[in-house]
Amino acid sequence: MKRPIKVLLFSTLFPSTARPVHGIFVESRLRHLIETNQIEVRVVAPVPWFPSTSSFFGRWAQIAKTPSNDFYHNFIVEYPRYPIIPKFGMSLVPFLIALFCLPTIIKIYKEYKFDLIDAHYYYPDGVAAAIISKVFRKPLVITARGTDINLIPKYIIPRILIKWAAKTTNVSIAVCQALANQLKLLGVSSNSIYVLQNGVDLNLFHPINPEIAREKLGIDSGRWLLSVGWLTERKGHDIAIRALVQLTDFKLALIGEGELFKYLYNLADELGVSNRVKFIGSVSQNSLAYWYSAVDALVLCSSREGWANVLLESMACGTPVIATSIWGTPEIVRDPDVGRLMMDRTPESLVKCVHDLFDHYPQRSVVRKYAEHFSWVETTNGQLNIFRKIIKCES
């Protein structure tokens, strides 16, 4: 029997006890890979240094509460700190991450001689990992996940560094075909690009009787829409709120925290729909299954998404979706039986899609069955094949 492949997973996108849902999709993919018993793993998840854990500082205080190391969900995780320099931070951060993580990785390597580095998010993580791979002369895999490829390359220095990292890595993984196409436009060889979509945990996200879910959550009857994600401009929660002016028979639940909370709260009040908008805040993954099951549709009005996991999570609970037709989203919502795509990112387009969906509302069992095609099996097998291939080439 072949020994397990020793993997060093490297990414700023990884959960901790302080931020349990941060980068949960990276942890999910790794967890399913571990379950094959064909790899061993150590995780290095760099965290920006911040001096205070006072709640006054909000998200930064949460970051500061991250432990220096932990045994998180059966993974040994190191959380080394790195500094952020104002103004020049975006260009320097990959180098700072690599420099301040090196002592931790050197210590790990003395007792755990990893075979390869598995990095997630091309910038700054992938660039930092490319530097580290040069130091240890180990093969490297970088996964492109969204903004790292569809936004950050618009900046000159990050674009140069991303293109360098892409030439350094053995394999680039894209979570959707749209990101793979963008990597090709950046000059990455198509022979080194693999598309491995995120799956969905079909056991965690499963249909729950809507009446039972609503009773548990304490929400009343009527038609409910749900919008999930950080309360930032990119997620487009304001579009969903504005649509309520025309969707007079609908209510909206908003799950998430972020800088736009006050703006969104005031917007709902100004538009006269505050009595139909419920701000939930952050919820656990287990609670999300109840919310998906309790509502009638999930809406996602994002301006950018690599692979929107919330769409699959909702469908796995039997709830149809409405989403902006961007990047990997059309690869998820391919059938009108499970949802609608907004051709324009406007309240009017959302209203039109809501009416069309509810005029032809699908059976929840059909939506669930569709989601079952998105298990983690294919992605896990794809990763193992890639790891074996590049290790063989290096040996």
Number of C-alpha atoms within 10 A of each C-alpha: 3 5 9 14 18 18 19 23 23 26 26 22 20 25 20 24 14 14 15 13 17 15 16 17 17 21 20 17 18 18 15 17 21 17 10 13 11 13 16 17 22 20 26 23 22 23 23 18 15 17 10 14 16 12 10 9 13 12 14 17 17 17 20 20 17 21 15 14 15 16 12 15 11 10 16 13 24 24 22 23 19 20 15 16 12 8 8 9 13 16 18 17 22 22 19 20 26 22 14 15 24 16 12 13 21 14 10 17 14 9 8 16 13 20 21 22 27 22 28 26 23 29 26 25 25 31 28 24 31 29 19 21 19 13 11 16 13 18 22 27 27 29 23 25 24 23 16 22 22 18 11 18 19 10 11 11 13 22 19 13 21 25 17 14 23 26 16 19 22 21 24 27 25 27 22 24 19 20 25 22 14 15 23 14 11 16 11 21 14 14 9 15 21 19 18 20 25 24 25 25 19 19 9 15 24 20 24 17 12 17 15 13 20 18 13 13 13 9 16 12 12 10 14 19 22 24 25 24 19 20 23 17 15 14 19 23 26 21 21 26 25 21 21 24 16 12 16 10 11 17 22 26 22 22 20 17 18 15 13 15 17 11 12 21 16 13 16 21 14 10 12 13 18 19 10 17 22 16 16 12 16 17 13 9 14 10 15 20 20 23 26 31 27 29 25 21 27 27 29 29 29 20 14 20 22 23 26 20 17 19 26 29 25 29 32 31 29 29 30 31 28 23 23 24 22 21 20 21 22 17 15 19 23 13 13 15 18 27 28 24 24 22 13 13 19 17 21 16 16 28 20 15 21 23 12 13 20 14 9 11 17 17 13 20 15 15 25 24 15 20 26 16 13 19 16 21 13 14 20 23 15 16 19 15 11 17 24 11 12 18 16 9 9 12 5
